[in-house]
């Protein structure tokens, strides 16, 4: 029995829908970030710097 023929029977369709919605969400999020960066460049730059510091101190 493969993943697509599980007990639900709609697993691959649900996964495809979830991936489609996630991709749309990420596109919208990037668009919102770009807009915010244009509208408030100083605040956006500060947020980017905080994110960089967070990533530098993050322990894998």
C-alpha distances in whole Angstrom, upper triangle without the diagonal:
4,7,8,6,7,10,12,11,14,13,13,16,18,17,19,22,22,23,25,27,27,29,31,32,33,35,37,37,39,41,42,43,45,47,48,49,51,53,53,53,55,52,49,51,51,48,47,49,48,44,45,47,44,42,44,45,41,40,36
4,5,5,7,10,12,10,12,10,10,14,15,14,16,19,19,19,22,24,24,25,28,29,29,31,34,34,35,37,39,40,41,43,44,45,48,49,50,50,51,49,46,47,48,44,43,46,44,41,42,44,41,39,41,42,38,37,34
4,6,6,9,10,9,9,7,7,11,12,11,13,16,16,16,19,20,20,22,25,25,26,28,30,31,32,34,35,36,38,40,41,42,44,46,46,46,48,46,43,44,45,41,40,42,41,38,39,41,38,36,39,39,35,35,31
4,6,9,9,6,7,6,5,8,10,10,11,14,15,15,17,19,20,21,23,25,26,27,29,30,32,34,35,36,38,40,41,42,44,45,46,46,48,46,43,45,46,42,41,44,42,39,40,42,39,37,40,41,37,37,34
4,7,8,5,8,7,9,11,12,13,15,17,18,19,21,22,23,25,27,28,29,31,33,34,35,37,38,39,41,43,44,45,47,49,49,50,52,49,46,48,49,45,44,47,45,42,43,45,42,40,44,44,40,40,37
4,5,5,8,7,9,12,12,13,15,17,17,19,21,22,23,25,27,27,29,31,32,33,35,37,38,39,41,43,43,45,47,48,49,49,51,48,45,47,48,44,43,46,44,41,42,44,41,39,42,42,38,38,35
4,5,8,9,12,13,13,15,17,18,18,21,23,23,24,27,28,29,30,33,34,34,36,38,39,40,42,44,45,46,49,49,50,51,52,49,47,49,49,45,45,47,45,42,44,46,42,41,44,44,40,39,37
4,5,6,10,10,10,12,15,15,15,18,20,20,21,24,25,26,27,30,31,31,34,35,36,37,40,41,42,43,46,46,47,48,50,47,44,46,47,43,43,45,43,40,42,44,41,39,43,43,39,39,36
4,6,8,9,10,12,13,14,16,18,19,20,22,23,25,26,28,29,31,32,34,35,36,38,40,41,42,44,46,47,48,48,50,48,45,47,48,44,43,46,45,41,43,45,42,41,44,44,40,40,38
4,6,5,6,9,10,11,12,14,15,16,18,20,21,22,24,26,27,28,30,32,33,34,36,37,39,40,42,43,44,45,47,44,42,44,45,41,40,43,42,39,41,43,40,38,42,42,38,39,36
4,5,5,6,9,10,10,12,14,15,16,18,20,21,22,24,26,26,28,30,31,32,34,36,37,38,41,42,42,43,45,42,39,41,42,38,38,40,39,36,38,39,36,35,38,39,35,35,32
4,5,5,6,9,10,10,12,14,15,16,18,20,21,22,24,25,27,28,30,31,33,35,36,37,39,40,41,42,44,41,38,40,41,38,37,40,39,35,37,39,36,34,38,38,35,35,32
4,5,5,6,9,10,10,12,14,15,17,18,20,21,23,24,26,27,29,30,32,33,35,36,38,39,40,41,43,41,38,40,41,37,37,40,39,35,37,40,37,35,39,39,36,37,34
4,5,5,6,9,10,11,12,14,15,16,18,20,21,22,24,26,27,28,30,31,33,34,36,37,38,39,41,38,36,38,39,35,34,37,36,33,35,37,34,33,36,37,34,34,32
4,5,5,6,9,10,10,12,14,15,16,18,20,21,22,24,25,27,28,30,31,33,35,36,37,37,39,37,34,36,36,33,32,35,34,30,32,34,32,30,33,34,31,31,29
4,5,5,6,9,10,10,12,14,15,17,18,20,21,23,24,26,27,29,30,32,33,35,36,36,38,36,33,35,36,33,32,35,34,31,33,35,33,31,34,35,32,33,30
4,5,5,6,8,10,11,12,14,15,17,18,20,21,22,24,26,27,28,30,32,33,34,35,37,35,32,34,35,32,31,35,34,30,33,35,32,31,35,36,33,34,32
4,5,5,6,9,10,10,12,14,15,16,18,20,21,22,24,26,27,28,30,31,32,33,35,32,30,32,33,29,29,32,30,27,29,32,29,28,31,32,29,30,28
4,5,5,6,9,10,10,12,14,15,16,18,20,21,22,24,25,27,29,30,31,31,33,31,28,30,31,28,27,30,29,26,28,30,28,26,30,31,28,29,27
4,5,5,6,9,10,11,12,14,16,17,18,20,21,23,24,26,27,29,30,31,33,31,28,30,32,28,27,31,30,27,29,32,29,28,32,33,30,32,30
4,5,5,6,9,10,11,12,14,15,16,18,20,21,22,24,26,27,28,29,31,29,26,29,30,26,26,29,28,25,28,30,28,27,31,32,29,31,29
4,5,5,6,9,10,10,12,14,15,16,18,20,21,22,24,25,26,27,29,27,24,26,27,23,23,26,25,22,24,27,24,23,27,28,25,27,25
4,5,5,6,9,10,11,12,14,15,17,18,20,21,23,24,25,26,28,26,23,25,27,23,22,26,25,22,24,27,25,24,27,29,26,28,26
4,5,5,6,9,10,11,12,14,15,17,18,20,21,23,24,25,27,25,22,25,27,23,23,26,26,23,25,28,26,25,29,31,28,30,29
4,5,5,6,9,10,10,12,14,15,16,18,20,21,22,23,25,23,20,23,24,20,20,24,23,20,23,26,23,23,27,28,26,28,27
4,5,5,6,9,10,10,12,14,15,16,18,20,21,21,23,21,18,20,22,18,18,21,21,18,20,23,21,20,24,25,23,25,24
4,5,5,6,9,10,11,12,14,15,17,18,20,20,23,21,18,20,22,19,18,22,22,20,22,25,23,22,26,28,26,28,27
4,5,5,6,9,10,10,12,14,15,16,18,19,22,20,17,20,21,18,18,22,22,20,22,25,24,23,27,28,27,29,29
4,5,5,6,9,10,10,12,14,15,16,17,19,17,14,17,18,15,15,19,18,16,19,21,20,20,23,25,23,26,26
4,5,5,6,9,10,10,12,14,15,15,18,16,13,15,17,14,13,17,18,15,17,20,20,19,22,24,23,26,26
4,5,5,6,9,10,11,12,14,15,18,16,13,16,18,16,16,19,20,18,20,23,23,22,25,28,26,30,29
4,5,5,6,9,10,10,12,13,16,14,11,15,16,14,14,18,18,17,19,22,21,22,25,27,26,29,29
4,5,5,6,9,10,10,11,13,11,8,11,13,11,11,14,15,13,16,19,18,18,21,23,23,26,26
4,5,5,6,9,10,10,13,12,9,12,14,13,12,16,17,16,17,20,21,20,23,25,25,28,29
4,5,5,6,8,10,13,12,10,13,15,14,14,18,19,18,20,23,23,23,26,28,28,31,32
4,5,5,6,7,10,9,7,10,12,11,12,15,16,16,18,20,20,21,24,26,26,29,30
4,6,5,5,8,8,5,8,10,10,10,13,15,14,16,19,19,20,22,24,25,28,29
4,6,6,9,10,8,10,13,13,14,16,18,18,20,22,23,24,26,28,28,32,33
4,6,9,9,9,12,14,14,15,17,19,19,21,23,24,25,27,29,29,33,34
4,6,6,6,9,10,11,12,14,16,17,18,20,21,23,24,26,27,31,32
4,6,5,6,9,10,10,12,14,15,16,18,20,21,22,24,26,29,31
4,5,5,6,9,10,11,12,14,15,17,18,20,21,23,24,28,30
4,5,5,6,9,10,11,12,14,15,16,18,20,21,22,26,28
4,5,5,6,9,10,11,12,14,15,17,18,20,21,25,26
4,5,5,6,9,10,11,12,14,15,17,19,20,24,25
4,5,5,6,9,10,11,12,14,15,17,18,22,24
4,5,5,6,9,10,10,12,14,16,16,20,22
4,5,5,6,9,10,11,12,14,15,19,20
4,5,5,6,9,10,11,13,14,18,20
4,5,5,6,9,10,11,12,16,18
4,5,5,6,9,10,10,14,16
4,5,5,6,9,10,13,15
4,5,5,6,9,12,15
4,6,5,6,10,12
4,5,5,9,10
4,6,8,10
4,6,10
4,6
4
